[in-house]
Amino acid sequence: MAKVSVARASSARAPARAALEPGADCPLCPRLADFRHDWQAAEPGWHNAPVPAFGPEDARLLIVGLAPGLRGANRTGRPFTGDYAGDLLYATLIEYGFATGTYAAHPEDGLTLTDARIVNAVRCVPPQNKPTPEEIRTCRPFLSAPMAAMPRLAAIVTLGKIAHDSTLAALGQKASRLKFGHGVADTITDGTLGPVRLFASYHCSRYNTNTRVLTPDMFRSVFAAVRAYLDAA
């Protein structure tokens, strides 16, 4: 396996800090803003805002999800926190050394990511968990910017086809460059980021696991491959 260089100069890559995260009341997607405002009125104690990335910027691994869950990250303000998808994701990250502590489904549980960072392709909760193509495109700068701000980025795990295709677009690639499928992987060379190994997984949603589209062993196999790749770097 070819080794990858993970020590990249960050000064030329890091965008302005303000570009990394959308504002708390981001208006760029009117449908999502209206939905968010409705839930701000219904549940004023919830986060109900764009969900920021979680984990250290100097991590080598980036995990890209779809969007905040209504009663998960939209409520708690941390990616994959408060719904079933987080149960499987964080248990797997702990198992493979990408997280430490105990996941207790709230942001104050003390869980810490290690050499990993998580971001969603769409930062605001969409109705019925279905962002439109235009909303995905509009939010893509908030995927590209965190990627560019990671000076040691070497691997990306995409959770689901939307996250996968949006990540490829953020890397300046067409979706046909690496067609989505569970367990597919390839090295993508971006002119700004350099070579990054992309690993695809079915999304760790309750629906996928209940229907056995994704089993825990299938999910672990992806992160085992990531762990082996980074350990060989």
QUIFENUR-V796664 format. One record per run of one state. SS is the DSSP state (H for helix, E for strand, - for the rest). FROM is the first residue (numbers start at 0). LEN is the number of residues. If there is no record, write none. Layout:
<<SS:FROM:LEN> <SS:FROM:LEN>>
This chain:
<<-:0:16> <H:16:3> <-:19:10> <H:29:13> <-:42:11> <E:53:2> <-:55:5> <E:60:7> <-:67:5> <H:72:4> <-:76:7> <H:83:12> <-:95:3> <E:98:2> <-:100:11> <E:111:2> <-:113:2> <E:115:7> <-:122:4> <H:126:3> <-:129:3> <H:132:7> <-:139:1> <H:140:8> <-:148:6> <E:154:5> <-:159:1> <H:160:10> <-:170:4> <H:174:4> <-:178:6> <E:184:6> <-:190:3> <E:193:8> <-:201:4> <H:205:5> <-:210:5> <H:215:17> <-:232:1>>
